[in-house]
């Protein structure tokens, strides 16, 4: 009987067989199975050894601050590290000039060095990462200085897009290029004067980008002011050319018009032409006196102060507004050629300025708050409670004039804007719109017609 032995020579190398052992009487099938079994063992051994050929080696180093960093005495310095390849038992200790100050047991392995009591000079920060059998050290130098560096004002930089447009264009005013030597961009505050009239159109806020639309063509001087956390400010100017509207016939010839001793401006929104200001016509009467059907247009001023009418317009009861002629779409106390907006006029405006729902959406037939952002896009940039300002995207400039109601007296200035429509139910309620400081949508409901609220006129 002949015998052959099969084996392999060398480390994980399938060399030529040194010996082949077999019995001439062994069936061929068993010989093949035996050879396959040996090959599987060899392959497994090679795979295991390959897996250990490239183990993940431990590493550890100081990420921040950089070597030879200058630090003002009194600052709290954060020493950040990065560790890889260590096990769960890894520990890190920190020392300053070989004096151990901290040992951290859990990630992230960071150390805060309070330099308040340290003297001016150069210090070695050492970080040791260790576990049984492994120790890795990294060092940096930090130089403490006692020179007080005065804070510097931020640098204001603006970008306007598009650089030239018309009264249909929506402009993006971007302040994100601004910077400060002490503060991050996220800590800076910005405010804007879009038309260069010397009055700020926005309050200070952290918003780096504002959208704005102009109602009148002009070569505008745009001003932006930036403020840092030290209260230091700087500003910058840029010019913007705004051309006539590309929509022919929209408010053409009606840039402004006089009415009742006031001058009003117009704004084109979609196919509509609205007055840009709340109506302020008539004689102020005290709110203890009811409005009556006489030859005098009467109004309330918030808190019985004429300055509030000058700022936000008058407040009118529904019948006084309609001049006691309750026909939807009537002129009422609006200028000749203009009328009190109908419910359909309001729906068309809402749908045009809303970014989610169009004019055909049945949501506009609903009551209460509806739409997506119509209210936000109509609200003015300033004057709303708790920063609830709008973006005045279409220059409608809805002001939070509040309202008057018997029993509640004057209420909600700075918080709400209420506007009548010429629609009325069969009872004692007129249909109104309301915008709120804490809501982006716009509210539609019937309201007691003896309440006094704001009025906007729309061109016939």
ZIUR-V8993 format. One record per run of one state. SS is the DSSP state (A for helix, B for strand, O for the rest). FROM is the first residue (numbers start at 1). TO is the last residue. Records with the same first field share a line. If there is no record, write none. Layout:
SS = FROM-TO ; FROM-TO
This chain:
O = 1-27 ; 52-58 ; 65-68 ; 73-75 ; 85-90 ; 97-98 ; 105-110 ; 115-120 ; 132-133 ; 146-154 ; 156-158 ; 162-163 ; 167-170 ; 175-178 ; 180-184 ; 188-188 ; 194-204 ; 206-208 ; 213-217 ; 228-232 ; 244-255 ; 260-261 ; 270-271 ; 276-282 ; 285-297 ; 301-301 ; 305-305 ; 313-314 ; 322-337 ; 341-342 ; 354-361 ; 366-367 ; 371-373 ; 380-384 ; 388-397 ; 399-401 ; 406-408 ; 412-415 ; 425-428 ; 437-441 ; 449-451 ; 455-456 ; 460-460
A = 28-51 ; 185-187 ; 302-304 ; 306-312 ; 318-321 ; 343-353 ; 362-365 ; 374-378 ; 385-387
B = 59-64 ; 69-72 ; 76-84 ; 91-96 ; 99-104 ; 111-114 ; 121-131 ; 134-145 ; 155-155 ; 159-161 ; 164-166 ; 171-174 ; 179-179 ; 189-193 ; 205-205 ; 209-212 ; 218-227 ; 233-243 ; 256-259 ; 262-269 ; 272-275 ; 283-284 ; 298-300 ; 315-317 ; 338-340 ; 368-370 ; 379-379 ; 398-398 ; 402-405 ; 409-411 ; 416-424 ; 429-436 ; 442-448 ; 452-454 ; 457-459
